[in-house]
Amino acid sequence: MVSDKKVSMIVDTAKKPAVAGDLAALGGRKLVYIRAVAAIDVIDDLGDEFGDFEVDLEADTVLYSVHASDGERIALVGDRDLAFAAARQYEMNPVSVH
């Protein structure tokens, strides 16, 4: 069924970028967002609370970040297909964002 109702979340990103609340309103709890990130941008987040966990990644490695609808990162995965499969395994609906 197609609705004539306008969605207030559609914005001209050149004027106003979408924020976490916009994404949450679009997808609810079951929708997760997957995007490519450079390992160098998230390398500090890969350690444990004591800083003892060591990860050996090249700076130009691409990881895939899985985000809840509120924008919180819930996973980092080394392969795009695996990120989508993992989300589906947990009964979530993954979509790609850039």
C-alpha positions in Angstrom: 0.0 0.0 0.0 1.4 3.4 -1.0 0.7 6.3 1.2 0.5 9.9 0.2 1.8 10.9 3.6 5.0 12.8 3.5 7.9 11.5 5.6 9.5 14.2 7.6 12.8 12.3 7.7 13.6 13.0 4.0 16.0 15.9 4.1 18.3 17.6 1.7 21.6 16.5 3.2 23.4 19.4 1.7 21.4 21.6 4.1 20.7 19.4 7.1 22.4 16.1 7.7 20.4 13.3 9.2 21.0 12.7 12.9 20.7 9.6 15.1 17.2 10.5 16.1 16.2 10.7 12.4 17.6 7.2 11.8 15.8 5.8 14.8 12.5 7.2 13.8 12.8 5.7 10.3 13.7 2.1 11.4 12.6 1.3 14.9 14.5 -1.4 16.9 14.9 -4.1 14.2 16.6 -1.9 11.6 20.4 -1.7 11.7 22.7 0.3 9.6 25.9 -1.0 8.1 28.7 1.2 6.8 32.3 0.8 5.8 34.9 2.4 8.1 38.6 2.6 8.0 40.3 0.6 10.7 42.5 3.6 11.7 39.3 5.5 12.6 38.1 2.8 15.1 41.3 1.2 16.2 41.1 2.8 19.6 37.7 1.2 20.2 39.0 -2.3 19.7 40.8 -2.7 23.1 39.3 -3.9 26.3 38.8 -1.5 29.3 42.4 -2.2 30.5 43.9 -1.6 27.1 45.4 -5.1 27.1 43.6 -6.3 23.9 45.9 -6.0 20.9 44.6 -5.9 17.4 46.9 -6.3 14.4 45.3 -4.4 11.5 46.7 -2.4 8.7 45.7 1.2 8.8 44.0 1.0 5.4 41.9 -2.1 6.3 38.2 -1.6 5.8 35.8 -2.8 8.5 32.1 -2.7 8.6 30.4 -1.0 11.4 26.9 -2.2 12.4 24.8 0.5 14.1 21.5 0.3 16.0 18.7 2.6 14.9 19.7 5.2 17.5 23.2 5.4 16.0 25.0 3.3 18.6 27.7 1.0 17.1 26.9 -2.5 18.1 29.5 -4.4 16.1 32.6 -4.2 13.9 33.0 -6.9 11.3 35.7 -7.6 8.8 33.5 -8.5 5.9 30.4 -6.8 4.5 28.5 -10.0 3.8 29.2 -11.2 7.3 27.9 -8.0 8.8 24.6 -8.5 6.9 24.4 -12.2 7.8 25.1 -11.5 11.5 22.4 -8.9 11.6 19.9 -11.2 10.0 20.9 -14.0 12.4 19.8 -11.8 15.2 16.5 -11.1 13.4 17.5 -7.5 12.5 17.0 -5.9 9.1 20.3 -4.5 7.8 20.6 -1.6 5.4 23.7 -0.1 3.9 24.5 3.6 4.5 27.3 5.7 3.2 
